[in-house]
Amino acid sequence: MRMSFLFLCCTAAARGATAFHFPSATTSPNTAALLRSSSRRATASAANAASPSTRLYQSASSSSPANSEYDYDLLVIGGGSGGVRASRIASGYGAKVALLETKLTHGVNPYYSAIGGTCVNVGCVPKKLMVFASRYPGEIKEMEGYGWKGATEGTFDWKVFLENKNKEITRLNNVYQNFVLKNAGVEVIEARGSLTGPNSIEVHTTATGESSTLTAKNILIAVGGWPFKPDIPGIEHAITSNEIFYLEEQPKRMVVVGGGFIALEFASIMDGLGSDVTLMYRGDLFLRGFDDDMRTHLKEEMENNSGIDLKFNTDPKEIRKQDDGSLLVIDQDGNEIECDSILYATGRKGKIDGLNLESAGVHTEGSFIPVNEYSQTNVPSIYAVGDVTNRIALTPVALMEGHRLADTLFGGKDRPVDHEFVASTVFTTPEIGTVGYSEQEAVEKYGDIDVYKNRFRAMKHSFPKSETYSLFKLIVESKTQRVVGCHVATDGAGEMVQGVAIAIKMGATKDDFDNTIGIHPTSAEELVTMRTPSYYYRDGQKVDKLE
């Protein structure tokens, strides 16, 4: 993951090569120019010089704990996906590694996150559990069409769900600390870290508050992101994707603000769980940056098959707490909506507060840390991976970045990051699975493309006469016939597109898809049975038929 979440990684600004100068020892013409944040993909540059990473990993792996002037070969700040993966892989290569994480068990304010990062604690994992819970009512509604009599939705028990969720997250915290990291030989320290120089970190122990200094030949910053809330009157009454996982009561009425995948996922979740949901978005249509057909399709499905009240071109300007404890949300036109909770999902920022980056001369852009294609900052000994780098804010991307960094520094490999054809899913109902270029991006990049798409009712929904539709779409580069984009809106789209992503990443052509025998009866077989383009683009212009 464009949960999330995000799991929770709302929008990563597009960036090509950074404007500042990296150290010459690691400067390379090989760059990864990100197309856009919400697309979660990038175009790799063609040039790839004799690798400067050779110098990186030779110098890093040559250090030995027995005679090193440093305490560690690698010291990691942040126990999320990227930091954990880099630590484990580096230790496997024989490096001496320590990881600092402020908390080892999840919980509420002020930390929320813990070992495992946003994804495990307040992101992908608990969100997906909520997604599962929210979809049972929809299943039950269709049961009568299949002959089941007397089935009802029942009553959702928020407290029981949270109790079970908390047990599961606690279990995962333990897995990360004691099995993933300690079994790999990584020293796990429950503490907060702040830089004191290019090779030193002040360690603030969580339990005692005591401070000490540790040194490392290489430092990795993997602190992730934090939800952003705008400065409007009453914003202190709003919650984010952190707090929702610890609310004592389920809000009967909820306003969700935002148009990214996090906002849409939570709107869909809370609607499925029985809350009255209003979604406010300041733009004309949500999921900016995704394929336009997918955006429009999801809007139509939400309007027809959910109870979500969609309010576009709407932006809250004030939140008031009323005497009965409810909230009054006032938009830019003075319209008022009462609710029990308002959730803001309007972007995320890098969690760099307290890192003291200036002490080591680490360059920042806003709240993010720019890096080169080897995840190296402008300071040769300091690296950064994951959401804090503002590349593609998805858990699997952070895993890739951390793994490739460890391979390069300690494994004797030349492994720059690769952000091209990154698959992702929006866990709404229906799901949207996507990999590669949208129609708009493909036209801009290639000029000539063939577009295949089909909208239909899946068998599961057609039989009970539900007006629920699926949309399948392939984007093909005309000259080579390579499939450069796949977009699916249907049940289980994420599971489906993960497999398709392998083929697209390997360079599969439309003929390869056509030569693949479908599995019948499935919705997925549509991917290998669409034979005639719906329309074309030639020299950037849309053409219904070719002469």
Secondary structure as a PSIPRED ss2 file (coil, helix, strand):
# PSIPRED VFORMAT (PSIPRED V4.0)

   1 M C   1.000  0.000  0.000
   2 R C   1.000  0.000  0.000
   3 M C   1.000  0.000  0.000
   4 S C   1.000  0.000  0.000
   5 F C   1.000  0.000  0.000
   6 L C   1.000  0.000  0.000
   7 F C   1.000  0.000  0.000
   8 L C   1.000  0.000  0.000
   9 C C   1.000  0.000  0.000
  10 C C   1.000  0.000  0.000
  11 T C   1.000  0.000  0.000
  12 A C   1.000  0.000  0.000
  13 A C   1.000  0.000  0.000
  14 A C   1.000  0.000  0.000
  15 R C   1.000  0.000  0.000
  16 G C   1.000  0.000  0.000
  17 A C   1.000  0.000  0.000
  18 T C   1.000  0.000  0.000
  19 A C   1.000  0.000  0.000
  20 F C   1.000  0.000  0.000
  21 H C   1.000  0.000  0.000
  22 F C   1.000  0.000  0.000
  23 P C   1.000  0.000  0.000
  24 S H   0.000  1.000  0.000
  25 A H   0.000  1.000  0.000
  26 T H   0.000  1.000  0.000
  27 T C   1.000  0.000  0.000
  28 S C   1.000  0.000  0.000
  29 P C   1.000  0.000  0.000
  30 N C   1.000  0.000  0.000
  31 T C   1.000  0.000  0.000
  32 A E   0.000  0.000  1.000
  33 A E   0.000  0.000  1.000
  34 L E   0.000  0.000  1.000
  35 L E   0.000  0.000  1.000
  36 R E   0.000  0.000  1.000
  37 S C   1.000  0.000  0.000
  38 S C   1.000  0.000  0.000
  39 S C   1.000  0.000  0.000
  40 R C   1.000  0.000  0.000
  41 R E   0.000  0.000  1.000
  42 A E   0.000  0.000  1.000
  43 T E   0.000  0.000  1.000
  44 A E   0.000  0.000  1.000
  45 S C   1.000  0.000  0.000
  46 A C   1.000  0.000  0.000
  47 A C   1.000  0.000  0.000
  48 N C   1.000  0.000  0.000
  49 A C   1.000  0.000  0.000
  50 A C   1.000  0.000  0.000
  51 S C   1.000  0.000  0.000
  52 P C   1.000  0.000  0.000
  53 S H   0.000  1.000  0.000
  54 T H   0.000  1.000  0.000
  55 R H   0.000  1.000  0.000
  56 L H   0.000  1.000  0.000
  57 Y H   0.000  1.000  0.000
  58 Q H   0.000  1.000  0.000
  59 S H   0.000  1.000  0.000
  60 A H   0.000  1.000  0.000
  61 S H   0.000  1.000  0.000
  62 S C   1.000  0.000  0.000
  63 S C   1.000  0.000  0.000
  64 S C   1.000  0.000  0.000
  65 P C   1.000  0.000  0.000
  66 A C   1.000  0.000  0.000
  67 N C   1.000  0.000  0.000
  68 S C   1.000  0.000  0.000
  69 E C   1.000  0.000  0.000
  70 Y C   1.000  0.000  0.000
  71 D C   1.000  0.000  0.000
  72 Y E   0.000  0.000  1.000
  73 D E   0.000  0.000  1.000
  74 L E   0.000  0.000  1.000
  75 L E   0.000  0.000  1.000
  76 V E   0.000  0.000  1.000
  77 I E   0.000  0.000  1.000
  78 G C   1.000  0.000  0.000
  79 G C   1.000  0.000  0.000
  80 G C   1.000  0.000  0.000
  81 S H   0.000  1.000  0.000
  82 G H   0.000  1.000  0.000
  83 G H   0.000  1.000  0.000
  84 V H   0.000  1.000  0.000
  85 R H   0.000  1.000  0.000
  86 A H   0.000  1.000  0.000
  87 S H   0.000  1.000  0.000
  88 R H   0.000  1.000  0.000
  89 I H   0.000  1.000  0.000
  90 A H   0.000  1.000  0.000
  91 S H   0.000  1.000  0.000
  92 G H   0.000  1.000  0.000
  93 Y C   1.000  0.000  0.000
  94 G C   1.000  0.000  0.000
  95 A C   1.000  0.000  0.000
  96 K C   1.000  0.000  0.000
  97 V E   0.000  0.000  1.000
  98 A E   0.000  0.000  1.000
  99 L E   0.000  0.000  1.000
 100 L E   0.000  0.000  1.000
 101 E E   0.000  0.000  1.000
 102 T C   1.000  0.000  0.000
 103 K C   1.000  0.000  0.000
 104 L C   1.000  0.000  0.000
 105 T C   1.000  0.000  0.000
 106 H C   1.000  0.000  0.000
 107 G C   1.000  0.000  0.000
 108 V C   1.000  0.000  0.000
 109 N C   1.000  0.000  0.000
 110 P C   1.000  0.000  0.000
 111 Y C   1.000  0.000  0.000
 112 Y C   1.000  0.000  0.000
 113 S C   1.000  0.000  0.000
 114 A C   1.000  0.000  0.000
 115 I C   1.000  0.000  0.000
 116 G C   1.000  0.000  0.000
 117 G H   0.000  1.000  0.000
 118 T H   0.000  1.000  0.000
 119 C H   0.000  1.000  0.000
 120 V H   0.000  1.000  0.000
 121 N H   0.000  1.000  0.000
 122 V H   0.000  1.000  0.000
 123 G C   1.000  0.000  0.000
 124 C H   0.000  1.000  0.000
 125 V H   0.000  1.000  0.000
 126 P H   0.000  1.000  0.000
 127 K H   0.000  1.000  0.000
 128 K H   0.000  1.000  0.000
 129 L H   0.000  1.000  0.000
 130 M H   0.000  1.000  0.000
 131 V H   0.000  1.000  0.000
 132 F H   0.000  1.000  0.000
 133 A H   0.000  1.000  0.000
 134 S H   0.000  1.000  0.000
 135 R H   0.000  1.000  0.000
 136 Y H   0.000  1.000  0.000
 137 P H   0.000  1.000  0.000
 138 G H   0.000  1.000  0.000
 139 E H   0.000  1.000  0.000
 140 I H   0.000  1.000  0.000
 141 K H   0.000  1.000  0.000
 142 E C   1.000  0.000  0.000
 143 M C   1.000  0.000  0.000
 144 E H   0.000  1.000  0.000
 145 G H   0.000  1.000  0.000
 146 Y H   0.000  1.000  0.000
 147 G C   1.000  0.000  0.000
 148 W C   1.000  0.000  0.000
 149 K C   1.000  0.000  0.000
 150 G C   1.000  0.000  0.000
 151 A C   1.000  0.000  0.000
 152 T C   1.000  0.000  0.000
 153 E C   1.000  0.000  0.000
 154 G C   1.000  0.000  0.000
 155 T C   1.000  0.000  0.000
 156 F C   1.000  0.000  0.000
 157 D C   1.000  0.000  0.000
 158 W H   0.000  1.000  0.000
 159 K H   0.000  1.000  0.000
 160 V H   0.000  1.000  0.000
 161 F H   0.000  1.000  0.000
 162 L H   0.000  1.000  0.000
 163 E H   0.000  1.000  0.000
 164 N H   0.000  1.000  0.000
 165 K H   0.000  1.000  0.000
 166 N H   0.000  1.000  0.000
 167 K H   0.000  1.000  0.000
 168 E H   0.000  1.000  0.000
 169 I H   0.000  1.000  0.000
 170 T H   0.000  1.000  0.000
 171 R H   0.000  1.000  0.000
 172 L H   0.000  1.000  0.000
 173 N H   0.000  1.000  0.000
 174 N H   0.000  1.000  0.000
 175 V H   0.000  1.000  0.000
 176 Y H   0.000  1.000  0.000
 177 Q H   0.000  1.000  0.000
 178 N H   0.000  1.000  0.000
 179 F H   0.000  1.000  0.000
 180 V H   0.000  1.000  0.000
 181 L H   0.000  1.000  0.000
 182 K H   0.000  1.000  0.000
 183 N H   0.000  1.000  0.000
 184 A H   0.000  1.000  0.000
 185 G C   1.000  0.000  0.000
 186 V C   1.000  0.000  0.000
 187 E E   0.000  0.000  1.000
 188 V E   0.000  0.000  1.000
 189 I E   0.000  0.000  1.000
 190 E E   0.000  0.000  1.000
 191 A E   0.000  0.000  1.000
 192 R E   0.000  0.000  1.000
 193 G E   0.000  0.000  1.000
 194 S E   0.000  0.000  1.000
 195 L E   0.000  0.000  1.000
 196 T E   0.000  0.000  1.000
 197 G E   0.000  0.000  1.000
 198 P C   1.000  0.000  0.000
 199 N C   1.000  0.000  0.000
 200 S E   0.000  0.000  1.000
 201 I E   0.000  0.000  1.000
 202 E E   0.000  0.000  1.000
 203 V E   0.000  0.000  1.000
 204 H E   0.000  0.000  1.000
 205 T E   0.000  0.000  1.000
 206 T C   1.000  0.000  0.000
 207 A C   1.000  0.000  0.000
 208 T C   1.000  0.000  0.000
 209 G C   1.000  0.000  0.000
 210 E C   1.000  0.000  0.000
 211 S E   0.000  0.000  1.000
 212 S E   0.000  0.000  1.000
 213 T E   0.000  0.000  1.000
 214 L E   0.000  0.000  1.000
 215 T E   0.000  0.000  1.000
 216 A E   0.000  0.000  1.000
 217 K E   0.000  0.000  1.000
 218 N E   0.000  0.000  1.000
 219 I E   0.000  0.000  1.000
 220 L E   0.000  0.000  1.000
 221 I E   0.000  0.000  1.000
 222 A C   1.000  0.000  0.000
 223 V C   1.000  0.000  0.000
 224 G C   1.000  0.000  0.000
 225 G E   0.000  0.000  1.000
 226 W E   0.000  0.000  1.000
 227 P E   0.000  0.000  1.000
 228 F C   1.000  0.000  0.000
 229 K C   1.000  0.000  0.000
 230 P C   1.000  0.000  0.000
 231 D C   1.000  0.000  0.000
 232 I C   1.000  0.000  0.000
 233 P C   1.000  0.000  0.000
 234 G C   1.000  0.000  0.000
 235 I H   0.000  1.000  0.000
 236 E H   0.000  1.000  0.000
 237 H H   0.000  1.000  0.000
 238 A C   1.000  0.000  0.000
 239 I E   0.000  0.000  1.000
 240 T C   1.000  0.000  0.000
 241 S C   1.000  0.000  0.000
 242 N C   1.000  0.000  0.000
 243 E H   0.000  1.000  0.000
 244 I H   0.000  1.000  0.000
 245 F H   0.000  1.000  0.000
 246 Y H   0.000  1.000  0.000
 247 L C   1.000  0.000  0.000
 248 E C   1.000  0.000  0.000
 249 E C   1.000  0.000  0.000
 250 Q C   1.000  0.000  0.000
 251 P C   1.000  0.000  0.000
 252 K C   1.000  0.000  0.000
 253 R E   0.000  0.000  1.000
 254 M E   0.000  0.000  1.000
 255 V E   0.000  0.000  1.000
 256 V E   0.000  0.000  1.000
 257 V E   0.000  0.000  1.000
 258 G C   1.000  0.000  0.000
 259 G C   1.000  0.000  0.000
 260 G C   1.000  0.000  0.000
 261 F H   0.000  1.000  0.000
 262 I H   0.000  1.000  0.000
 263 A H   0.000  1.000  0.000
 264 L H   0.000  1.000  0.000
 265 E H   0.000  1.000  0.000
 266 F H   0.000  1.000  0.000
 267 A H   0.000  1.000  0.000
 268 S H   0.000  1.000  0.000
 269 I H   0.000  1.000  0.000
 270 M H   0.000  1.000  0.000
 271 D H   0.000  1.000  0.000
 272 G H   0.000  1.000  0.000
 273 L C   1.000  0.000  0.000
 274 G C   1.000  0.000  0.000
 275 S C   1.000  0.000  0.000
 276 D E   0.000  0.000  1.000
 277 V E   0.000  0.000  1.000
 278 T E   0.000  0.000  1.000
 279 L E   0.000  0.000  1.000
 280 M E   0.000  0.000  1.000
 281 Y E   0.000  0.000  1.000
 282 R C   1.000  0.000  0.000
 283 G C   1.000  0.000  0.000
 284 D C   1.000  0.000  0.000
 285 L C   1.000  0.000  0.000
 286 F C   1.000  0.000  0.000
 287 L C   1.000  0.000  0.000
 288 R C   1.000  0.000  0.000
 289 G C   1.000  0.000  0.000
 290 F C   1.000  0.000  0.000
 291 D C   1.000  0.000  0.000
 292 D H   0.000  1.000  0.000
 293 D H   0.000  1.000  0.000
 294 M H   0.000  1.000  0.000
 295 R H   0.000  1.000  0.000
 296 T H   0.000  1.000  0.000
 297 H H   0.000  1.000  0.000
 298 L H   0.000  1.000  0.000
 299 K H   0.000  1.000  0.000
 300 E H   0.000  1.000  0.000
 301 E H   0.000  1.000  0.000
 302 M H   0.000  1.000  0.000
 303 E H   0.000  1.000  0.000
 304 N H   0.000  1.000  0.000
 305 N H   0.000  1.000  0.000
 306 S C   1.000  0.000  0.000
 307 G C   1.000  0.000  0.000
 308 I C   1.000  0.000  0.000
 309 D E   0.000  0.000  1.000
 310 L E   0.000  0.000  1.000
 311 K E   0.000  0.000  1.000
 312 F E   0.000  0.000  1.000
 313 N C   1.000  0.000  0.000
 314 T C   1.000  0.000  0.000
 315 D C   1.000  0.000  0.000
 316 P E   0.000  0.000  1.000
 317 K E   0.000  0.000  1.000
 318 E E   0.000  0.000  1.000
 319 I E   0.000  0.000  1.000
 320 R E   0.000  0.000  1.000
 321 K E   0.000  0.000  1.000
 322 Q C   1.000  0.000  0.000
 323 D C   1.000  0.000  0.000
 324 D C   1.000  0.000  0.000
 325 G C   1.000  0.000  0.000
 326 S C   1.000  0.000  0.000
 327 L E   0.000  0.000  1.000
 328 L E   0.000  0.000  1.000
 329 V E   0.000  0.000  1.000
 330 I E   0.000  0.000  1.000
 331 D E   0.000  0.000  1.000
 332 Q C   1.000  0.000  0.000
 333 D C   1.000  0.000  0.000
 334 G C   1.000  0.000  0.000
 335 N C   1.000  0.000  0.000
 336 E E   0.000  0.000  1.000
 337 I E   0.000  0.000  1.000
 338 E E   0.000  0.000  1.000
 339 C E   0.000  0.000  1.000
 340 D C   1.000  0.000  0.000
 341 S E   0.000  0.000  1.000
 342 I E   0.000  0.000  1.000
 343 L E   0.000  0.000  1.000
 344 Y E   0.000  0.000  1.000
 345 A C   1.000  0.000  0.000
 346 T C   1.000  0.000  0.000
 347 G C   1.000  0.000  0.000
 348 R E   0.000  0.000  1.000
 349 K E   0.000  0.000  1.000
 350 G E   0.000  0.000  1.000
 351 K C   1.000  0.000  0.000
 352 I C   1.000  0.000  0.000
 353 D C   1.000  0.000  0.000
 354 G C   1.000  0.000  0.000
 355 L C   1.000  0.000  0.000
 356 N C   1.000  0.000  0.000
 357 L H   0.000  1.000  0.000
 358 E H   0.000  1.000  0.000
 359 S H   0.000  1.000  0.000
 360 A C   1.000  0.000  0.000
 361 G C   1.000  0.000  0.000
 362 V C   1.000  0.000  0.000
 363 H C   1.000  0.000  0.000
 364 T C   1.000  0.000  0.000
 365 E E   0.000  0.000  1.000
 366 G C   1.000  0.000  0.000
 367 S C   1.000  0.000  0.000
 368 F E   0.000  0.000  1.000
 369 I C   1.000  0.000  0.000
 370 P C   1.000  0.000  0.000
 371 V C   1.000  0.000  0.000
 372 N C   1.000  0.000  0.000
 373 E C   1.000  0.000  0.000
 374 Y C   1.000  0.000  0.000
 375 S C   1.000  0.000  0.000
 376 Q E   0.000  0.000  1.000
 377 T C   1.000  0.000  0.000
 378 N C   1.000  0.000  0.000
 379 V C   1.000  0.000  0.000
 380 P C   1.000  0.000  0.000
 381 S C   1.000  0.000  0.000
 382 I E   0.000  0.000  1.000
 383 Y E   0.000  0.000  1.000
 384 A E   0.000  0.000  1.000
 385 V C   1.000  0.000  0.000
 386 G H   0.000  1.000  0.000
 387 D H   0.000  1.000  0.000
 388 V H   0.000  1.000  0.000
 389 T H   0.000  1.000  0.000
 390 N C   1.000  0.000  0.000
 391 R C   1.000  0.000  0.000
 392 I C   1.000  0.000  0.000
 393 A C   1.000  0.000  0.000
 394 L C   1.000  0.000  0.000
 395 T H   0.000  1.000  0.000
 396 P H   0.000  1.000  0.000
 397 V H   0.000  1.000  0.000
 398 A H   0.000  1.000  0.000
 399 L H   0.000  1.000  0.000
 400 M H   0.000  1.000  0.000
 401 E H   0.000  1.000  0.000
 402 G H   0.000  1.000  0.000
 403 H H   0.000  1.000  0.000
 404 R H   0.000  1.000  0.000
 405 L H   0.000  1.000  0.000
 406 A H   0.000  1.000  0.000
 407 D H   0.000  1.000  0.000
 408 T H   0.000  1.000  0.000
 409 L H   0.000  1.000  0.000
 410 F H   0.000  1.000  0.000
 411 G C   1.000  0.000  0.000
 412 G C   1.000  0.000  0.000
 413 K C   1.000  0.000  0.000
 414 D C   1.000  0.000  0.000
 415 R C   1.000  0.000  0.000
 416 P C   1.000  0.000  0.000
 417 V C   1.000  0.000  0.000
 418 D C   1.000  0.000  0.000
 419 H C   1.000  0.000  0.000
 420 E C   1.000  0.000  0.000
 421 F C   1.000  0.000  0.000
 422 V C   1.000  0.000  0.000
 423 A C   1.000  0.000  0.000
 424 S E   0.000  0.000  1.000
 425 T E   0.000  0.000  1.000
 426 V E   0.000  0.000  1.000
 427 F C   1.000  0.000  0.000
 428 T C   1.000  0.000  0.000
 429 T C   1.000  0.000  0.000
 430 P C   1.000  0.000  0.000
 431 E E   0.000  0.000  1.000
 432 I E   0.000  0.000  1.000
 433 G E   0.000  0.000  1.000
 434 T E   0.000  0.000  1.000
 435 V E   0.000  0.000  1.000
 436 G E   0.000  0.000  1.000
 437 Y C   1.000  0.000  0.000
 438 S C   1.000  0.000  0.000
 439 E H   0.000  1.000  0.000
 440 Q H   0.000  1.000  0.000
 441 E H   0.000  1.000  0.000
 442 A H   0.000  1.000  0.000
 443 V H   0.000  1.000  0.000
 444 E H   0.000  1.000  0.000
 445 K H   0.000  1.000  0.000
 446 Y H   0.000  1.000  0.000
 447 G C   1.000  0.000  0.000
 448 D C   1.000  0.000  0.000
 449 I E   0.000  0.000  1.000
 450 D E   0.000  0.000  1.000
 451 V E   0.000  0.000  1.000
 452 Y E   0.000  0.000  1.000
 453 K E   0.000  0.000  1.000
 454 N E   0.000  0.000  1.000
 455 R E   0.000  0.000  1.000
 456 F E   0.000  0.000  1.000
 457 R C   1.000  0.000  0.000
 458 A C   1.000  0.000  0.000
 459 M H   0.000  1.000  0.000
 460 K H   0.000  1.000  0.000
 461 H H   0.000  1.000  0.000
 462 S H   0.000  1.000  0.000
 463 F C   1.000  0.000  0.000
 464 P C   1.000  0.000  0.000
 465 K C   1.000  0.000  0.000
 466 S C   1.000  0.000  0.000
 467 E C   1.000  0.000  0.000
 468 T C   1.000  0.000  0.000
 469 Y C   1.000  0.000  0.000
 470 S E   0.000  0.000  1.000
 471 L E   0.000  0.000  1.000
 472 F E   0.000  0.000  1.000
 473 K E   0.000  0.000  1.000
 474 L E   0.000  0.000  1.000
 475 I E   0.000  0.000  1.000
 476 V E   0.000  0.000  1.000
 477 E E   0.000  0.000  1.000
 478 S C   1.000  0.000  0.000
 479 K C   1.000  0.000  0.000
 480 T C   1.000  0.000  0.000
 481 Q C   1.000  0.000  0.000
 482 R E   0.000  0.000  1.000
 483 V E   0.000  0.000  1.000
 484 V E   0.000  0.000  1.000
 485 G E   0.000  0.000  1.000
 486 C E   0.000  0.000  1.000
 487 H E   0.000  0.000  1.000
 488 V E   0.000  0.000  1.000
 489 A E   0.000  0.000  1.000
 490 T E   0.000  0.000  1.000
 491 D C   1.000  0.000  0.000
 492 G C   1.000  0.000  0.000
 493 A H   0.000  1.000  0.000
 494 G H   0.000  1.000  0.000
 495 E H   0.000  1.000  0.000
 496 M H   0.000  1.000  0.000
 497 V H   0.000  1.000  0.000
 498 Q H   0.000  1.000  0.000
 499 G H   0.000  1.000  0.000
 500 V H   0.000  1.000  0.000
 501 A H   0.000  1.000  0.000
 502 I H   0.000  1.000  0.000
 503 A H   0.000  1.000  0.000
 504 I H   0.000  1.000  0.000
 505 K H   0.000  1.000  0.000
 506 M C   1.000  0.000  0.000
 507 G C   1.000  0.000  0.000
 508 A C   1.000  0.000  0.000
 509 T E   0.000  0.000  1.000
 510 K H   0.000  1.000  0.000
 511 D H   0.000  1.000  0.000
 512 D H   0.000  1.000  0.000
 513 F H   0.000  1.000  0.000
 514 D H   0.000  1.000  0.000
 515 N C   1.000  0.000  0.000
 516 T C   1.000  0.000  0.000
 517 I C   1.000  0.000  0.000
 518 G C   1.000  0.000  0.000
 519 I C   1.000  0.000  0.000
 520 H C   1.000  0.000  0.000
 521 P C   1.000  0.000  0.000
 522 T C   1.000  0.000  0.000
 523 S C   1.000  0.000  0.000
 524 A H   0.000  1.000  0.000
 525 E H   0.000  1.000  0.000
 526 E H   0.000  1.000  0.000
 527 L H   0.000  1.000  0.000
 528 V H   0.000  1.000  0.000
 529 T C   1.000  0.000  0.000
 530 M C   1.000  0.000  0.000
 531 R C   1.000  0.000  0.000
 532 T C   1.000  0.000  0.000
 533 P C   1.000  0.000  0.000
 534 S C   1.000  0.000  0.000
 535 Y E   0.000  0.000  1.000
 536 Y E   0.000  0.000  1.000
 537 Y E   0.000  0.000  1.000
 538 R E   0.000  0.000  1.000
 539 D C   1.000  0.000  0.000
 540 G C   1.000  0.000  0.000
 541 Q E   0.000  0.000  1.000
 542 K E   0.000  0.000  1.000
 543 V E   0.000  0.000  1.000
 544 D C   1.000  0.000  0.000
 545 K C   1.000  0.000  0.000
 546 L C   1.000  0.000  0.000
 547 E C   1.000  0.000  0.000
